[in-house]
């Protein structure tokens, strides 16, 4: 697995290293798969205290205050359903995710860049259907030629992904660490390494 390039997009904040809570929407599906929707434990406890979430599963670990002791939540579900966004932002991350972090010419999964299918010098625009993830080698090989001139072909015709489609793409990239209590609420296309 070549996770280094991908990891540069999704940094794991320090606060999520210890006992993060998986956050589910009111329909018991994660708010997002990639990055996986997680909260620091302090936030999860606060939200439970404010009755914004229901605790579904817990860690064995407790936190204590002078007056009380509470087990750290490992899975929480939002009381109010959050409507998923319909439109997908045209960002570097989303474009790479659409293309599964793979070069759309050769399929390699190392460090990636962008390629304009119709070169900019020939009027190609920067849009979902004209930009694809490409490795440096293919990008260089194609240069500012058309696909036909370069004798190259795309693995898939690029187009704007739907929000649900992109969310599902995220299932292909499970994080390295998955707590056992999360597994009941997640399903991954990639093989689980539990
Ligand atoms: Zn390539």
Boltz pocket constraint, residues with backbone or C-beta under 6 A from the ligand:
constraints:
  - pocket:
      binder: B
      contacts: [[A, 103], [A, 104], [A, 105], [A, 106], [A, 107], [A, 108], [A, 134], [A, 135], [A, 136], [A, 137], [A, 138], [A, 139]]
      max_distance: 6.0
